[in-house]
Amino acid sequence: ELCGIAVERNPNALASVPIELITYDLCELAVRDEGSALGFVPEGVMTIELCEIAVRESGEYLQYVPDYFRTKELCELAVKDWAYALESVPEELRTKELCELAITQEGCGQSLEFVPEELKTKELCELAVTNDFTGNALKYVPDDYRSFELCDVSVKNEDYGCLHSFDSMPEEYQAELAEKYDVKLPEKAKDR
């Protein structure tokens, strides 16, 4: 009963409950209130239902789901909610469709980092860079696809003037794009 009160007040207190006192109901109470508490559920108590509760709260909690419960459906649910959950999706479940779902979410183009190399087509890379506002997606684009046009899109889309695009683009495009957008090249890009 004391454990229940503690977990009710702070779901992550589940981590401090002695294993012999942990029940399914106690875990459900914790996970329903805070999905990240799934990370403290012992293997013998873990169920697909608890995993679904956590992932429905936030796709980010897919990282706490044991591999044997990471189904295609649960992974899709997680990625629909949070594009970067793609990192926790088993390689064999990272399909072209699931990867597209991740990188086409607003501002989530840099989830291209978690796309298997064999799925990185020119079109998928263009989608990622177009949908990235940090300039970081460009660094996950295979060299063969880093065209002047794609680098231009990356620089144009960057918010906050971070200029991360310049760190990942071929040197031969840097001066022209810096001039086009009237920016001073970062020192790192100049020293290449």
C-alpha positions in Angstrom: 0.0 0.0 0.0 2.8 2.4 0.8 4.4 1.6 -2.5 1.2 2.4 -4.3 1.0 5.8 -2.5 4.6 6.6 -3.5 4.1 5.5 -7.1 0.8 7.5 -7.3 2.7 10.6 -6.2 5.7 10.0 -8.4 5.4 7.3 -11.0 9.2 7.0 -11.4 9.3 5.9 -7.7 8.6 2.5 -9.2 12.4 2.3 -9.7 12.8 2.2 -5.9 10.1 -0.4 -5.1 11.6 -3.8 -4.2 11.0 -6.3 -7.0 9.0 -8.7 -4.8 6.5 -5.9 -4.2 6.0 -4.9 -7.8 2.7 -6.0 -9.3 1.0 -5.5 -12.7 -1.4 -3.1 -11.1 1.4 -1.0 -9.6 3.2 -0.8 -12.9 0.0 0.1 -14.7 -0.7 2.9 -12.2 2.9 4.2 -12.8 2.8 3.9 -16.6 -0.6 5.4 -17.1 0.5 8.5 -15.2 4.0 8.7 -16.7 4.9 6.6 -19.7 8.6 6.8 -19.0 8.0 4.6 -15.9 7.9 1.7 -18.4 11.7 1.7 -18.1 11.3 0.5 -14.5 8.8 -2.3 -15.2 10.5 -5.7 -14.5 10.6 -8.2 -17.3 8.2 -10.7 -15.5 5.5 -8.0 -15.2 6.0 -6.3 -18.6 3.1 -6.8 -21.1 2.3 -5.5 -24.5 -0.6 -3.6 -22.9 1.8 -1.6 -20.7 4.0 -0.9 -23.7 1.0 0.4 -25.7 -0.1 2.7 -22.8 3.4 4.2 -22.6 3.8 4.7 -26.4 0.3 6.2 -26.7 1.4 8.8 -24.2 4.5 9.6 -26.3 6.3 7.8 -29.1 9.5 8.7 -27.3 8.8 5.9 -24.8 9.3 3.2 -27.5 12.9 3.2 -26.2 11.7 1.5 -23.0 9.8 -1.2 -24.9 11.6 -4.6 -24.9 12.6 -5.7 -28.4 10.2 -8.6 -28.3 7.3 -6.2 -27.9 8.4 -3.8 -30.7 5.8 -4.8 -33.3 5.2 -3.1 -36.6 2.0 -1.6 -35.3 3.6 -0.3 -32.0 6.5 1.2 -33.9 4.2 2.9 -36.4 2.2 4.3 -33.5 5.4 5.6 -31.9 6.8 7.2 -35.1 3.4 8.8 -35.9 3.6 10.6 -32.5 7.4 11.3 -32.4 9.5 11.0 -35.6 12.7 10.4 -33.7 11.2 7.2 -32.2 12.5 5.8 -35.5 15.9 5.4 -33.7 14.2 2.7 -31.4 12.6 0.8 -34.3 14.3 -2.5 -35.0 16.2 -2.3 -38.4 14.0 -5.0 -39.9 10.9 -2.9 -39.3 12.3 0.3 -40.7 10.4 0.3 -44.0 10.4 2.9 -46.7 6.9 4.0 -45.6 7.8 4.2 -41.9 10.9 6.2 -42.7 8.9 8.6 -44.9 6.4 9.0 -42.1 9.2 10.1 -39.8 11.0 12.5 -42.0 7.8 14.2 -43.4 6.6 15.3 -40.0 7.0 19.0 -39.7 10.6 19.9 -38.8 11.7 16.3 -38.4 13.9 15.9 -41.5 17.0 15.1 -39.5 15.4 11.8 -38.4 17.0 10.8 -41.7 19.9 9.8 -39.4 17.9 6.7 -38.4 17.0 5.6 -42.0 18.9 2.6 -43.2 21.4 3.5 -45.9 19.8 1.2 -48.4 16.5 3.2 -48.1 18.1 6.6 -48.5 17.0 7.4 -52.0 17.6 10.7 -53.7 13.9 11.5 -53.2 13.8 10.5 -49.6 16.9 12.7 -48.9 15.3 15.6 -50.7 12.1 15.2 -48.5 14.3 15.1 -45.4 16.3 18.3 -46.2 13.1 20.1 -47.3 11.5 19.3 -44.0 14.4 20.2 -41.8 14.8 23.6 -40.2 18.2 23.0 -38.5 20.4 22.2 -41.5 21.4 19.0 -39.7 19.6 16.6 -42.1 22.2 17.3 -44.8 24.9 15.5 -42.8 22.9 12.2 -43.1 22.5 12.5 -46.9 24.9 10.3 -48.8 27.6 12.2 -50.6 26.3 11.3 -54.0 23.0 13.1 -53.3 24.5 16.3 -51.9 23.9 18.5 -55.0 24.2 22.2 -55.1 20.4 22.4 -55.3 19.9 20.3 -52.2 22.5 22.3 -50.2 20.8 25.5 -51.3 17.5 24.1 -49.9 19.2 23.2 -46.7 20.7 26.7 -46.2 17.4 28.4 -47.2 15.4 26.3 -44.7 17.6 26.9 -41.7 16.1 28.7 -38.8 18.0 30.9 -36.4 21.0 31.4 -38.7 22.8 28.3 -37.3 24.4 27.5 -40.6 24.8 23.8 -39.9 24.3 23.2 -43.6 27.8 24.5 -44.3 29.4 21.9 -42.0 28.0 19.1 -44.2 28.1 20.5 -47.7 30.8 19.9 -50.3 33.4 22.7 -50.1 32.9 23.7 -53.7 29.3 25.0 -52.9 30.1 26.9 -49.8 31.4 30.2 -51.1 28.6 30.6 -53.7 25.8 29.8 -51.2 27.4 32.0 -48.5 27.4 34.9 -51.0 23.8 34.1 -52.1 22.5 34.3 -48.6 24.8 37.0 -47.4 26.3 35.0 -44.6 29.8 34.8 -43.2 31.1 31.3 -43.4 31.7 29.6 -40.0 35.3 29.2 -39.2 35.0 25.3 -39.3 33.7 25.5 -42.9 36.5 27.9 -44.0 39.3 25.7 -42.6 38.4 22.6 -44.5 
